[in-house]
Amino acid sequence: MNTNRSKGGIQRLLAAEQEAQQIVNAARSEKMARLKQAKEEVEKEVAEYRSQMELEFQRKVTKSSGDSGANVKRLKQETDGKIHHLKTEAGKISRDVSHMLLNHVTTVKV
């Protein structure tokens, strides 16, 4: 009877081991399915974000290229203003600079 009992115990252990293996396999399959689903969701979010950023970039490019004529006009006005300012300042101090140069050139140091 002890042998029958041992065989029955071994059979139960083998059955329990098979059941445990099935549970582990099912958990692995479920884990892989969840990982795949998460990956697909992340790829979808990345694609949406990328398209949103691309749209924003295109909008900025369109805006800046559409204003290129206005930008050129503004830059020309700024440049003309700076040139006028420099000419005015140079006119104010040119007499003083001329006298200073003449003084240095004609002065003899012994």
Contacts in CASP RR format, 6 or more apart in sequence:
PFRMAT RR
TARGET T0000
AUTHOR 0000-0000-0000
METHOD contacts of the structure
MODEL  1
MNTNRSKGGIQRLLAAEQEAQQIVNAARSEKMARLKQAKEEVEKEVAEYR
SQMELEFQRKVTKSSGDSGANVKRLKQETDGKIHHLKTEAGKISRDVSHM
LLNHVTTVKV
64 71 0 8 1.000
END
